């Protein structure tokens, strides 16, 4: 008989692409995931993973098992949802994926509140890019996602995934002290041409927003420095190396030498909670979404201005 946990490990590798990433998502060590899959290979007398460069490739037999695993995990999820619904109390493990600034600025008080009010609920947080996280929740790799989009880059919600708005996060232009924009009451987007920009790499939502917005205003952005983390972007601005557009959530206090200037109109990114439609009745999902929305006004009110 096939072991569900071993199938879960194989399914995680197929979704996340590597044994290491699957281990992080499952809360195990890489060694533990490898051992689970090795046992599954012995049980099925089948090679499931093959080395490919520094990573692994699933064999055809592995893909067949993954399809079966997906169906079995969906059945288990429905059963767990029904039991939790009957009890009426949030319980069991709830895996959550959130983008970096939400993981830093929003999730700590939310998770602490859930732990205090619902001791039977075991929440597990993973930080991940918002566009990747939507695919993970659709495939059943995580239970709930906190993601965001921008006005010109809407977040797609695939079939079978529900969503709820958590709140709106405002963004500001950060410039070095002494920059011509410093001290201005506001700066219009049409004035942003000819600036040296610091932003996240291509493929990230913030990068795409910046490029599309400047091009719509008739400017080709000159991006001189790129970094994944907002604190790094702020440090580069503080060094006088360019200007950046940074959301308020999770930003923290600005260092000396950095001035915040509002854009007109102010850019807004909207935060969402997303979950699989089949899990909508689960009390843990409903309570987590409610807690996210409950904490948002206080979190956004304390964000830097």
C-alpha positions in Angstrom: 0.0 0.0 0.0 1.3 3.4 -0.9 2.2 5.7 2.0 0.4 9.1 1.8 3.3 11.1 3.4 5.7 9.7 0.8 3.3 10.6 -2.0 3.0 14.1 -0.4 6.8 14.5 -0.5 6.9 13.5 -4.2 4.0 15.9 -5.0 5.9 18.7 -3.2 9.0 18.1 -5.3 6.9 18.2 -8.5 5.3 21.5 -7.5 8.4 23.3 -6.1 11.0 21.9 -8.5 13.7 20.8 -6.1 14.0 18.6 -3.0 15.3 21.5 -1.0 12.3 23.8 -1.9 9.9 20.9 -1.2 11.5 20.4 2.2 11.1 24.1 3.1 7.4 24.0 2.0 6.7 20.8 4.0 8.7 21.9 7.1 11.1 19.0 6.8 14.8 18.7 6.1 16.0 17.9 2.6 17.4 14.6 3.9 13.9 13.6 5.3 12.2 14.4 1.9 14.9 12.3 0.1 14.4 9.4 2.4 10.6 9.5 1.9 11.0 9.4 -1.8 13.7 6.6 -1.6 11.3 4.5 0.4 8.5 5.2 -2.2 10.9 4.1 -4.9 11.6 0.8 -3.0 7.8 0.3 -2.4 7.0 0.8 -6.1 10.2 -0.7 -7.4 10.4 2.3 -9.7 12.9 5.1 -10.2 11.1 8.3 -9.5 13.8 11.0 -9.5 16.8 11.3 -11.9 19.7 13.7 -11.5 19.7 16.6 -13.9 22.5 19.0 -13.5 22.3 20.3 -9.9 18.7 19.4 -9.6 16.4 16.5 -10.2 13.9 15.4 -12.9 10.7 13.4 -12.3 10.4 10.3 -14.4 7.3 9.4 -16.4 6.3 7.0 -13.6 6.8 9.8 -11.0 4.4 12.1 -12.9 1.8 9.3 -12.9 2.2 8.9 -9.2 2.0 12.7 -8.7 -1.4 12.8 -10.5 -2.7 10.1 -8.2 -1.2 11.9 -5.2 -3.0 15.1 -6.2 -6.3 13.3 -6.2 -5.6 11.6 -2.9 -4.5 14.8 -1.2 -7.7 16.5 -2.4 -9.8 13.7 -0.9 -7.9 14.1 2.4 -8.3 17.8 2.3 -12.1 17.4 1.8 -12.3 15.0 4.7 -10.3 17.3 7.0 -12.4 20.2 6.0 -15.6 18.4 6.8 -14.3 17.3 10.2 -13.1 20.7 11.1 -16.4 22.2 9.9 -18.3 19.8 12.1 -16.2 20.8 15.1 -16.6 24.5 14.2 -13.1 25.3 15.6 -10.0 26.2 13.6 -7.6 23.2 14.0 -4.9 21.2 12.3 -2.0 22.5 10.2 -2.5 25.5 8.0 0.3 26.3 5.5 0.5 30.0 4.4 2.6 31.6 1.7 3.2 35.4 1.8 5.3 37.8 -0.2 8.3 39.3 1.6 7.0 42.6 3.0 3.7 41.0 4.1 5.7 38.2 5.8 7.6 40.9 7.6 5.1 43.6 8.2 1.7 41.8 8.5 2.1 38.2 9.3 3.8 38.3 12.7 0.9 39.9 14.6 -1.6 37.8 12.7 0.1 34.5 13.4 0.6 35.4 17.1 -3.1 36.3 17.4 -4.2 33.0 15.8 -1.9 31.1 18.1 -3.3 32.8 21.2 -6.9 32.4 20.2 -6.7 29.0 18.6 -4.1 26.7 20.2 -5.3 23.7 18.1 -4.4 25.5 14.9 -0.8 24.9 13.7 0.1 27.7 11.2 3.2 27.4 9.0 4.5 30.4 7.1 6.7 30.4 3.9 7.9 33.6 2.2 7.5 33.5 -1.6 7.0 35.6 -4.6 3.2 36.5 -5.0 2.9 35.2 -8.6 4.5 31.9 -7.7 2.3 31.6 -4.6 -0.9 31.7 -6.5 0.1 28.7 -8.5 1.1 26.9 -5.3 -2.3 27.3 -3.7 -4.0 26.2 -6.9 -2.0 23.0 -6.9 -2.6 22.3 -3.3 1.0 22.9 -2.1 -0.1 25.5 0.4 -3.5 26.2 2.0 -3.6 30.0 1.9 -1.7 32.7 0.2 -1.2 36.4 0.9 -0.4 38.1 -2.4 -0.7 41.5 -4.0 -1.2 43.2 -7.4 -1.0 46.7 -8.9 -3.6 48.7 -10.8 -1.8 48.0 -14.1 -0.8 44.4 -13.3 -3.9 42.6 -11.9 -3.3 39.3 -10.0 -4.8 36.4 -11.8 -7.0 34.0 -9.7 -7.2 30.7 -11.5 -10.4 28.5 -11.6 -10.9 26.8 -8.3 -9.3 29.6 -6.2 -11.2 32.1 -4.1 -9.9 35.4 -2.9 -10.7 38.2 -0.5 -9.3 41.7 -0.3 -7.2 42.3 2.8 -6.4 46.0 2.2 -4.5 48.6 0.1 -0.8 49.4 0.6 0.3 52.8 -0.5 3.7 53.4 -2.1 6.0 56.4 -2.0 9.0 57.8 -4.0 12.2 57.6 -2.0 15.0 60.0 -3.0 18.4 60.9 -1.6 18.6 64.0 0.6 19.4 66.9 -1.6 17.6 65.5 -4.7 15.5 68.1 -6.6 12.3 66.2 -5.6 13.2 66.3 -1.8 10.9 68.7 0.0 8.3 68.7 -2.7 4.6 68.2 -1.6 4.2 65.7 -4.5 5.7 64.7 -7.8 3.7 63.8 -10.9 4.5 60.7 -12.9 5.2 62.8 -16.0 8.2 64.3 -14.1 10.0 61.1 -13.6 11.9 60.9 -16.9 15.7 61.1 -16.8 16.1 59.6 -13.3 18.4 56.8 -12.3 16.2 54.0 -10.8 16.8 51.4 -8.2 14.2 48.6 -8.2 13.6 44.9 -8.0 14.7 42.5 -10.8 12.6 41.8 -14.0 9.8 39.4 -13.3 8.9 41.0 -10.0 5.6 42.8 -9.8 7.2 46.1 -8.6 9.6 46.1 -11.5 6.8 45.5 -14.1 4.8 48.3 -12.5 7.6 50.8 -12.7 8.5 50.0 -16.3 4.9 50.1 -17.5 4.1 53.3 -15.6 7.1 55.2 -16.9 6.5 54.1 -20.5 2.9 55.1 -20.2 4.1 58.6 -19.2 6.5 58.7 -22.2 9.7 57.7 -20.4 12.1 54.8 -20.8 13.3 53.9 -17.3 17.0 53.8 -16.7 17.4 51.1 -14.1 20.9 51.2 -12.7 20.7 48.9 -9.6 18.5 45.9 -8.8 17.9 44.0 -5.6 15.2 41.6 -4.2 14.8 43.1 -0.7 13.3 46.5 0.0 15.9 47.3 2.8 18.6 46.9 0.2 16.9 49.2 -2.2 16.5 51.8 0.6 20.2 51.5 1.4 21.1 52.1 -2.2 19.0 55.3 -2.2 20.6 56.4 1.1 24.0 56.1 -0.7 22.8 58.6 -3.3 22.8 56.0 -6.2 19.3 56.6 -7.5 15.6 56.9 -6.6 13.1 54.1 -5.8 9.4 53.4 -5.5 8.9 51.5 -2.2 5.6 50.3 -0.7 5.0 51.3 3.0 4.1 47.8 4.3 7.1 46.2 6.1 9.4 49.1 5.0 10.4 50.2 8.5 11.9 53.6 9.5 13.9 55.4 6.8 17.6 55.9 7.4 19.3 59.3 7.4 19.8 60.6 3.9 16.5 59.3 2.5 13.5 61.5 1.9 10.0 60.2 1.2 8.0 62.1 -1.4 4.4 61.3 -2.5 3.6 60.6 -6.1 0.5 62.1 -7.6 -1.5 60.0 -8.0 -0.2 57.8 -5.2 0.5 54.2 -6.4 -1.5 51.5 -4.6 -1.0 47.8 -4.4 -3.9 45.7 -3.2 -3.3 42.8 -0.8 -5.4 39.6 -1.2 -5.9 36.3 0.7 -6.4 33.3 -1.7 -7.4 29.8 -1.0 -8.8 26.8 -2.8 -12.6 26.9 -3.3 -12.9 23.4 -1.8 -11.4 24.6 1.4 -13.6 27.6 1.8 -15.7 25.9 4.5 -12.7 25.2 6.7 -12.9 27.3 9.9 -9.1 27.7 9.8 -9.3 29.5 6.4 -12.2 31.7 7.4 -10.6 32.7 10.7 -7.3 33.4 9.2 -8.8 35.6 6.5 -10.9 37.4 9.2 -7.7 38.0 11.3 -5.8 39.3 8.3 -8.5 41.9 7.6 -8.9 42.7 11.3 -5.2 43.5 11.7 -4.8 45.4 8.4 -6.0 48.8 9.6 -3.6 48.9 12.6 -0.7 47.6 10.4 -1.3 50.1 7.6 -1.8 53.0 10.2 1.6 52.3 11.7 3.4 52.0 8.3 5.9 54.8 7.6 4.6 58.0 6.1 
